[in-house]
Amino acid sequence: MADKTTTKRRPGRPKGSKTAEAVRVTNTRCGKCQSTKKKALRIVRERSISGTDDKGRPYNRVVWRRVQCANCGQHRVEIEKHYDGDAL
């Protein structure tokens, strides 16, 4: 009978995965080249989270979008907070 070898799982991201930078939607600039151009939005996550932002305005929904800079190709995550009564 052959020996079974098990590999121990390592915590964290898999090798080769991209690091994404989180940015507020009001200032969506690339961290590398400062461009505001972006490619198609991908991988959208949405959660019903309520609270107040750094300016004291209430929000009840948060949306995370992975985007890619059209200029240099850098990946980033845009964070959009939807406020009560406002549509951003």
Contacts in CASP RR format, 6 or more apart in sequence:
PFRMAT RR
TARGET T0000
AUTHOR 0000-0000-0000
METHOD contacts of the structure
MODEL  1
MADKTTTKRRPGRPKGSKTAEAVRVTNTRCGKCQSTKKKALRIVRERSIS
GTDDKGRPYNRVVWRRVQCANCGQHRVEIEKHYDGDAL
18 75 0 8 1.000
19 75 0 8 1.000
20 66 0 8 1.000
20 75 0 8 1.000
20 76 0 8 1.000
20 77 0 8 1.000
21 31 0 8 1.000
21 74 0 8 1.000
21 75 0 8 1.000
21 76 0 8 1.000
21 77 0 8 1.000
22 64 0 8 1.000
22 76 0 8 1.000
22 77 0 8 1.000
22 78 0 8 1.000
22 79 0 8 1.000
23 29 0 8 1.000
23 31 0 8 1.000
23 76 0 8 1.000
23 77 0 8 1.000
23 78 0 8 1.000
23 79 0 8 1.000
24 78 0 8 1.000
24 79 0 8 1.000
25 78 0 8 1.000
25 79 0 8 1.000
25 80 0 8 1.000
25 81 0 8 1.000
25 88 0 8 1.000
28 36 0 8 1.000
28 38 0 8 1.000
28 67 0 8 1.000
28 76 0 8 1.000
28 78 0 8 1.000
29 35 0 8 1.000
29 36 0 8 1.000
30 36 0 8 1.000
30 69 0 8 1.000
30 71 0 8 1.000
30 72 0 8 1.000
30 74 0 8 1.000
30 76 0 8 1.000
31 74 0 8 1.000
31 76 0 8 1.000
32 69 0 8 1.000
32 72 0 8 1.000
32 74 0 8 1.000
33 69 0 8 1.000
33 71 0 8 1.000
33 72 0 8 1.000
33 74 0 8 1.000
35 69 0 8 1.000
35 70 0 8 1.000
35 71 0 8 1.000
35 72 0 8 1.000
37 69 0 8 1.000
37 70 0 8 1.000
37 71 0 8 1.000
38 67 0 8 1.000
38 68 0 8 1.000
38 69 0 8 1.000
38 70 0 8 1.000
39 67 0 8 1.000
39 68 0 8 1.000
39 69 0 8 1.000
39 70 0 8 1.000
39 73 0 8 1.000
40 67 0 8 1.000
40 68 0 8 1.000
41 65 0 8 1.000
41 66 0 8 1.000
41 67 0 8 1.000
42 65 0 8 1.000
42 66 0 8 1.000
42 67 0 8 1.000
42 68 0 8 1.000
43 65 0 8 1.000
43 66 0 8 1.000
44 63 0 8 1.000
44 64 0 8 1.000
44 65 0 8 1.000
44 66 0 8 1.000
45 63 0 8 1.000
45 64 0 8 1.000
46 61 0 8 1.000
46 62 0 8 1.000
46 63 0 8 1.000
46 64 0 8 1.000
47 61 0 8 1.000
47 62 0 8 1.000
48 60 0 8 1.000
48 61 0 8 1.000
49 59 0 8 1.000
49 60 0 8 1.000
49 61 0 8 1.000
49 62 0 8 1.000
50 58 0 8 1.000
50 59 0 8 1.000
50 60 0 8 1.000
51 58 0 8 1.000
51 59 0 8 1.000
51 60 0 8 1.000
52 58 0 8 1.000
52 59 0 8 1.000
53 59 0 8 1.000
53 81 0 8 1.000
57 83 0 8 1.000
58 83 0 8 1.000
58 84 0 8 1.000
59 81 0 8 1.000
59 82 0 8 1.000
59 83 0 8 1.000
59 84 0 8 1.000
60 82 0 8 1.000
60 83 0 8 1.000
60 84 0 8 1.000
61 81 0 8 1.000
61 82 0 8 1.000
62 79 0 8 1.000
62 80 0 8 1.000
62 81 0 8 1.000
62 82 0 8 1.000
63 79 0 8 1.000
63 80 0 8 1.000
63 81 0 8 1.000
63 82 0 8 1.000
64 77 0 8 1.000
64 78 0 8 1.000
64 79 0 8 1.000
64 80 0 8 1.000
65 77 0 8 1.000
65 78 0 8 1.000
65 80 0 8 1.000
66 75 0 8 1.000
66 76 0 8 1.000
66 77 0 8 1.000
67 75 0 8 1.000
67 76 0 8 1.000
67 77 0 8 1.000
67 78 0 8 1.000
68 74 0 8 1.000
68 75 0 8 1.000
68 76 0 8 1.000
69 75 0 8 1.000
69 76 0 8 1.000
80 88 0 8 1.000
81 88 0 8 1.000
82 88 0 8 1.000
END
